[in-house]
Amino acid sequence: MRAHVSISVGAGPPHLLVHGDVIGRLRTARLPIDDPRVSEAHALVSLRGGQLKLLALRGRLRVDEHTLTSVALAEGMRVELAPGIVLHVGEVVLPDVVVGLVGEGLPRQPLDGVRSLVLRPRPRLEVGVVAGADAVLWGEDEHYRARLPATGEELTLALGDTFTVAGRELHLVPIRLRDASVPSTLGGAAPLHLIASYDTVQLHQSEFSCVIGGIGARIVCELIDLGGPVAWDVLASELWGADEDRVDLRPRFDMAMTRLRRRLRGAGIRDDLVVLTGTGQVELVLRAGDRVEDRL
């Protein structure tokens, strides 16, 4: 009862991927590809408009000799990430209804793969296991489990169940697939209002809004403070320290960028707010009408 796609690299075994899964050279990628022609976080599977799409995070995708930044996945498709690196798309499953989570302060969101529930400063779901999370949820079909690190409890859950985390009631509910998808427009062309406070960044666009914390917030705040594009390694040194080795910094930086974009997509905010150019520059992209409120 979840949208998923089967993808293999060349003649390799198939991998089951869901919304939010990364393909790339990172060892933590859901589909890791150990090849220097592939970026650390090369592409992302995303549920949009009732379709599973593959989005290029760095570089481009090639399908039938066409160069693309995104492609709707279909069984039998071949997607080239780099010369000789070809993804073979197997079964694409798009059920009418998926399992979702809803609760006080948390809008209905699909539970795809492993998700961490973080309650502060505002309830949200993050991809994977996040340090300090209030709960970690995983499962498939209609059967899920929840681990509560604060108490050590582990719960077995099914569709329709209610459970409590840190005094908040949460419910496993059915969500129509089209309602679970990230809007293709990601907030459309409406102006974006950013409120930067160093530890957090509030983003408001039309009816969409979110609060970003941690490294993602620091990336945005550093770019606001610098007032223009900056080399990725200069920005990474500001985030993790100038003494860190450049080789070690790159995968950390790419993963931080991937998580930031994923967070923006999940909230319905446009994900091209922060971009990494082909020359290694990181830039905060503001459009006409966007407004920055600097509280640093």
C-alpha positions, 0 to 999 in steps of 0.5 A, a space after each residue: 500500500 505504498 508507491 514504489 518502483 523497482 530499479 536496477 543498474 545494468 545487469 545488477 539486482 533490482 532495488 525497491 525505491 520509494 518517494 525520497 530515496 536517493 541514487 548516487 555514490 554516497 554509501 547511505 544512498 538507497 541505490 548506491 553506485 560506486 563509480 566516479 562518473 556518478 555524483 554523491 547524490 545524483 538523483 532522487 525519486 519523488 512522488 509528484 502529481 500521482 506519478 513517481 518521478 526521477 529528479 536530477 540533483 546534479 547533472 542531467 538524465 538521458 532518456 532516448 537521447 533526450 537530456 532531462 532534469 526529471 522524468 516520469 518513471 515507467 516500466 521498461 524505461 532506460 535512464 542514463 546517469 552517465 556514459 555507460 551507467 544505465 538504470 533499468 526501470 522495472 515495475 512501477 506501483 501506484 496504488 489508489 491509496 497509501 498509508 499516511 500519518 496525521 496528528 496535532 500540528 502535523 498535516 497528513 503525510 505519506 509513510 514511505 520507507 523509514 521516516 523520523 518524526 521530529 516534534 520541535 520546533 514544529 512537527 515534521 517527518 524526515 526521511 530516514 533515521 534522524 538523531 534526536 527524533 521523537 519517533 522512528 516509523 517503518 513498515 510496508 503495506 498496512 503494517 508498521 512499527 514505531 520506535 520511541 527512543 525516549 522511552 525505549 518502546 516499540 509499537 506494532 501499528 496498523 491502518 486506523 491505529 492511534 498512538 501517543 508520542 510526547 503527549 501528542 496523538 498521532 493516527 495512521 490513516 489512508 491517503 489518496 495517492 493524488 493527495 499524497 503527491 508533492 504538487 508539481 508546481 511546488 507552490 507555483 510562482 507565488 512570492 516567497 517570504 524567508 525569515 532567517 534566525 540562524 538556527 531556523 529559517 521560516 519559509 512561507 509561499 502561498 498556502 505552503 510553509 515550513 521551518 528548517 533547522 540544523 545544517 539546512 538552516 545554516 546553509 540558507 543563513 550563510 548565503 543570506 549573510 554573504 549576499 551572493 554565490 560562494 564556492 561550495 568548499 568555502 561554505 562547507 568550511 563555514 559549516 563544519 570548520 576550516 580544518 576539515 579535509 576537503 575530500 571528507 567535506 564534499 559528501 557531507 555537503 552534498 547530503 546536506 543539500 539533498 536533505 535541504 531540497 527534500 525538506 523544501 519539496 516535502 513542504 510544497 516550497 520550490 526546491 530551487 531556492 538553493 542551487 549548486 552550479 556547474 562551476 561549484 558555486 552555491 547560490 540562493 535564488 530569489 525571484 521577483 517579489 521574494 522577500 528576506 527578513 534577516 533576524 541574524 
